[in-house]
Amino acid sequence: MKKQLRALYVMHSVDWFAYTLIGILLPIYFISLGYSISKILTYFLICCFGIAVFFFIAGFFATRFGVKGCLFARLPLRFLQLGMLFFLPRAGFLFFPLAIIHAIQISFYWFPYHVIFTQTASEDRMGRDVGKLSAYTQALSIVAPLSGALVAAKFGYNFLFLLSAAVHLIAAVPLFYLKNWQSKIRFQPKIIWRLFKKHRKFFFASMNYYLVAEAEGVILPIFVFLAFKNIISVGTIGAMAGAGAIIFTLLIGKFSDKYNKQKLLKIGAAFMIIIWILRYFAVDEKVYYILSILAGFFMILMAVPINSINYSLAKSENIDEFIVTREIMVNAGRIIIYGLALVITAKINYSFLVAAGALIYFLFI
């Protein structure tokens, strides 16, 4: 199992680097092409609805071809997405189909990823395993957003898309060392409803956490770019968040195995509420950098325990069905924040207060 976990660490870390080269800059790319904020938010709404649907399809695909087969199938979909981004300036009709392809490739990656991690991670070391994986990805999150911004500023977005595609090819190598687990899916409404009722407290926690994470990863960069008109500022915000996270990730992983995970969630949520409120009132670019370092730290203080809890719960159930049920709630959170941001496009920073409000849930968990 340790070999499988190491292979997963390497695959996910390299793939994460390739993904985050572009991730935080994607809405900024759309803005540079002249798309309105409302249209960009609609893109992400379509994507979130699509993920909720295609996670089921990914599950059925993994039942037939295995989780490794699902990961291999995702690669051409990711390359198709990058190709569509490349040609988007000359083919505007691709914009909304691009959101669908985005949703499919995300589903075909994260479904098998969650299954493999749940199968291979140790129950008594769950926090450490989650923390270790988070540490690797956060280390790359320091480099990737700022590197992506610098590459886009110097060589243009098309070169950035080609670079990301090349790194994704490298990420495919560890796939050959992964076991091809077969999923066992029984997607019946009564099964999903039973899982939801049994674990609803933590499903709602996942919904609220990812509502906040989406505000952090998409809405905040849009606001920063519109406020300061500088792509490097967006990359720096992402790098600062990564720096704040990695400082404490491994320690939090070890700590969460011994300490009450729900108390850690409460502490992280309390500080994140303050950070989002400060962001709402902040006007200085440097203040956003400082707050991003703190946000990286406190989001990890929440991410490690909540993911550890979910993976442990998944081990106690049918893993595949639990993961799909959780993903429905995760995307419900994303849809809520994008839907509200779409309604208040002219005052998109009001979304910061929505994120702060969602975090209140964790104070009573």
C-alpha positions in Angstrom: 0.0 0.0 0.0 2.9 2.4 0.7 4.1 2.0 -2.9 0.6 2.8 -4.1 0.5 5.9 -1.9 3.9 7.1 -3.0 2.8 6.7 -6.7 -0.3 8.6 -5.9 1.7 11.4 -4.2 4.0 11.8 -7.2 1.1 11.7 -9.7 -1.0 14.2 -7.9 1.8 16.6 -7.1 3.0 16.8 -10.7 -0.6 17.0 -12.0 -1.4 19.7 -9.4 1.5 21.8 -10.6 0.3 21.5 -14.2 -3.2 22.4 -13.2 -2.4 25.3 -10.9 -0.1 26.9 -13.5 -3.4 27.9 -15.1 -6.0 27.4 -12.5 -5.9 30.8 -10.7 -5.4 32.6 -14.0 -8.3 31.0 -15.9 -10.8 33.7 -15.1 -8.2 36.4 -15.8 -7.6 34.8 -19.2 -11.3 35.1 -19.9 -11.3 38.7 -18.8 -8.4 39.4 -21.2 -10.5 38.0 -24.0 -13.3 40.5 -23.2 -15.8 38.2 -21.5 -17.9 39.8 -18.8 -17.8 38.9 -15.2 -21.3 37.5 -15.4 -20.4 35.3 -18.3 -17.3 34.0 -16.5 -19.3 33.2 -13.4 -21.9 31.4 -15.6 -19.0 29.3 -17.0 -18.1 28.2 -13.5 -21.7 27.5 -12.6 -22.1 25.3 -15.7 -18.9 23.6 -14.7 -20.1 22.9 -11.2 -23.5 21.5 -12.4 -21.5 19.4 -14.8 -19.3 17.9 -12.2 -22.3 16.8 -10.1 -23.5 14.9 -13.1 -20.3 13.6 -14.6 -19.0 12.2 -11.2 -21.7 9.6 -11.6 -20.5 8.8 -15.1 -16.9 8.6 -13.9 -18.1 6.1 -11.3 -19.8 3.9 -13.8 -16.7 4.2 -16.1 -14.5 3.1 -13.2 -16.8 0.2 -12.5 -16.3 -1.0 -16.0 -12.6 -0.1 -16.6 -11.2 0.5 -13.2 -10.0 3.6 -11.5 -6.7 3.7 -13.4 -8.6 3.4 -16.6 -10.6 6.4 -15.5 -7.4 8.4 -14.9 -6.0 7.5 -18.3 -9.3 8.5 -19.9 -9.1 11.9 -18.3 -5.8 12.8 -20.0 -7.2 13.3 -23.5 -10.0 15.3 -22.0 -7.6 17.6 -20.2 -5.6 18.0 -23.5 -8.9 18.8 -25.3 -9.6 21.5 -22.7 -6.2 23.1 -23.1 -6.6 22.9 -26.9 -10.0 24.7 -26.7 -8.4 27.3 -24.4 -5.7 27.8 -27.1 -8.2 28.4 -29.9 -10.8 30.3 -27.8 -9.7 33.7 -29.0 -10.5 32.7 -32.6 -13.5 30.5 -31.8 -15.6 32.1 -29.2 -18.4 29.5 -29.7 -16.2 27.1 -27.7 -16.7 29.1 -24.4 -19.6 27.2 -22.9 -18.7 23.7 -24.4 -15.3 24.4 -22.7 -17.1 24.5 -19.4 -18.6 21.0 -20.1 -15.2 19.5 -21.0 -13.7 21.2 -17.9 -16.4 19.4 -15.8 -15.8 16.0 -17.4 -12.0 16.0 -17.0 -12.3 17.2 -13.4 -14.8 14.3 -12.6 -12.6 11.7 -14.3 -9.6 12.8 -12.2 -11.1 13.4 -8.8 -13.3 10.4 -8.6 -10.5 7.8 -9.0 -8.1 10.0 -7.0 -10.4 9.9 -4.0 -11.0 6.2 -4.4 -7.3 5.4 -4.6 -6.4 7.6 -1.6 -9.2 6.1 0.6 -8.1 2.6 -0.3 -4.4 3.2 0.3 -4.3 5.6 3.3 -4.0 4.1 6.8 -6.9 4.7 9.1 -4.7 5.4 12.2 -2.4 7.7 10.1 -5.1 9.4 8.1 -4.3 12.9 9.2 -0.6 12.4 8.5 -1.3 11.0 5.1 -3.6 13.8 4.2 -1.2 16.3 5.6 1.8 14.9 3.7 -0.1 15.0 0.4 -1.3 18.5 1.1 2.3 19.6 1.9 3.5 18.4 -1.5 0.7 20.2 -3.3 1.1 23.4 -1.3 4.8 23.5 -1.9 4.0 23.5 -5.6 1.3 26.1 -5.0 4.0 28.5 -4.0 5.7 28.1 -7.4 2.9 27.4 -9.8 0.6 30.4 -9.6 3.4 33.0 -9.8 5.3 31.0 -12.4 2.1 30.8 -14.5 1.6 34.6 -14.2 5.2 35.3 -15.2 5.0 33.0 -18.2 1.7 34.4 -19.3 3.0 38.0 -18.9 6.2 37.2 -20.8 5.3 34.7 -23.4 1.5 34.8 -23.5 -1.3 32.4 -22.5 -0.9 30.0 -25.4 2.7 29.1 -24.3 1.4 28.6 -20.8 -1.2 26.1 -22.1 1.4 24.2 -24.0 3.6 24.1 -20.9 0.8 22.8 -18.8 0.1 20.0 -21.3 3.7 18.9 -21.2 3.7 18.7 -17.4 0.5 16.7 -17.5 2.3 14.1 -19.7 4.9 13.7 -17.1 2.2 13.3 -14.4 0.9 10.3 -16.4 4.1 8.2 -15.7 3.2 7.3 -12.1 -0.2 6.0 -13.4 1.6 2.8 -14.6 2.5 2.0 -11.0 -1.0 2.3 -9.6 -3.3 -0.7 -9.0 -6.4 -0.7 -11.1 -9.1 -1.0 -8.5 -12.6 -1.8 -9.7 -15.4 0.4 -8.4 -18.6 -1.1 -7.1 -21.3 1.3 -7.8 -25.0 1.1 -6.9 -26.2 4.6 -7.6 -29.8 4.3 -6.3 -31.5 7.4 -4.8 -32.3 5.5 -1.6 -28.6 4.7 -1.1 -27.5 8.3 -1.6 -30.3 9.5 0.7 -29.2 7.0 3.4 -25.6 8.1 3.3 -26.7 11.8 3.3 -28.9 11.3 6.4 -26.2 9.3 8.2 -23.4 11.7 7.6 -25.2 15.0 6.9 -23.2 17.0 9.5 -20.0 16.4 7.6 -21.5 16.6 4.1 -22.8 20.1 5.0 -19.3 20.9 6.3 -17.8 19.9 3.0 -20.4 22.0 1.2 -19.5 25.1 3.2 -15.8 24.4 3.0 -15.7 24.2 -0.7 -18.0 27.2 -1.0 -15.2 29.1 0.8 -12.4 27.4 -1.2 -14.1 28.5 -4.5 -14.3 32.0 -3.3 -10.6 31.8 -2.4 -9.6 30.2 -5.7 -11.7 32.0 -8.3 -13.7 35.0 -7.0 -10.8 36.5 -5.0 -8.4 36.5 -8.0 -11.1 38.1 -10.2 -11.5 40.9 -7.6 -7.8 41.4 -7.1 -7.2 41.6 -10.9 -10.0 44.1 -11.4 -8.8 46.1 -8.4 -5.1 46.3 -9.2 -5.1 45.6 -13.0 -2.0 43.4 -12.7 -1.7 39.7 -13.6 1.4 39.4 -11.4 -0.7 40.4 -8.4 -3.0 37.5 -9.0 -0.1 35.1 -9.2 1.5 36.6 -6.0 -1.8 36.1 -4.1 -1.8 32.4 -5.0 1.9 32.0 -4.1 1.4 33.7 -0.8 -1.5 31.4 0.1 0.7 28.4 -0.8 3.5 29.8 1.4 1.2 30.2 4.3 -0.1 26.7 3.9 3.1 24.7 3.6 4.6 26.2 6.8 2.1 24.3 8.9 0.7 21.5 6.8 2.8 18.6 8.0 2.4 19.6 11.6 -1.3 19.9 11.3 -1.5 16.4 9.7 0.3 14.8 12.7 -1.6 16.9 15.2 -5.0 16.1 13.7 -4.5 12.4 14.4 -4.1 13.1 18.1 -6.3 16.2 18.6 -10.0 16.6 18.2 -10.5 17.4 14.5 -13.7 19.3 15.0 -12.0 21.7 17.4 -9.3 22.3 14.7 -12.1 23.1 12.2 -13.6 25.6 14.7 -10.3 27.4 15.2 -9.6 27.6 11.5 -13.1 28.8 10.7 -13.0 31.5 13.4 -9.8 33.0 11.9 -11.0 32.7 8.3 -14.1 34.6 9.2 -11.9 37.5 10.4 -9.7 37.3 7.2 -12.7 37.4 4.9 -14.1 40.4 6.7 -10.8 42.2 6.6 -10.6 41.4 2.8 -13.9 43.1 2.3 -12.7 46.3 3.8 -9.0 46.2 2.6 -7.9 48.6 -0.2 -4.1 48.1 -0.2 -2.5 45.4 -2.4 0.0 44.5 0.3 -2.7 43.9 2.8 -4.1 41.2 0.4 -0.7 39.6 0.3 -0.5 39.4 4.1 -4.1 38.1 4.4 -3.4 35.5 1.7 -0.5 34.1 3.7 -2.7 33.8 6.8 -5.6 32.4 4.7 -3.2 29.7 3.3 -2.4 28.7 6.9 -5.9 28.7 8.3 -7.5 27.0 5.2 -5.1 24.1 5.7 -6.0 24.1 9.4 -9.5 23.3 8.1 -8.7 21.2 5.0 -6.6 18.5 6.7 -9.1 17.6 9.4 -12.2 17.8 7.2 -10.6 15.7 4.5 -9.3 13.2 7.1 -12.8 12.9 8.5 -14.3 12.3 5.0 -11.8 9.7 4.0 -12.3 7.9 7.3 -16.0 7.9 6.9 -15.6 6.7 3.3 -13.6 3.7 4.6 -16.6 2.7 6.7 -19.0 2.8 3.8 -19.1 1.8 0.1 -16.2 4.1 -0.9 -17.5 4.9 -4.3 -21.0 5.8 -3.3 -19.8 7.9 -0.4 -17.5 9.9 -2.6 -20.2 10.6 -5.1 -22.7 11.7 -2.4 -20.0 14.0 -0.9 -19.3 15.4 -4.3 -23.0 16.4 -4.7 -22.7 18.5 -1.6 -19.3 19.9 -2.5 -20.7 21.2 -5.8 -23.9 22.5 -4.1 -21.5 24.8 -2.2 -19.8 25.9 -5.3 -23.0 26.5 -7.1 -24.3 28.6 -4.2 -21.2 30.9 -4.2 -21.2 31.3 -8.0 -24.9 31.9 -8.1 -24.8 34.6 -5.4 -21.7 36.2 -7.1 -23.6 36.2 -10.4 -26.5 38.1 -8.7 -24.1 40.7 -7.2 -21.6 41.0 -10.0 -21.3 44.8 -9.6 -20.3 44.3 -6.0 -18.4 41.0 -6.3 -16.6 41.6 -3.0 -19.9 41.0 -1.2 -19.0 37.4 -1.9 -16.3 37.8 0.8 -19.1 38.3 3.4 -20.9 35.2 2.0 -17.8 33.2 2.6 -17.5 34.5 6.1 -21.1 33.6 6.7 -20.7 30.1 5.5 -17.8 29.6 7.9 -20.1 30.2 10.9 -21.4 26.7 10.4 -18.1 25.3 11.6 -18.3 27.1 14.9 -21.3 24.9 15.9 -20.1 21.6 14.3 
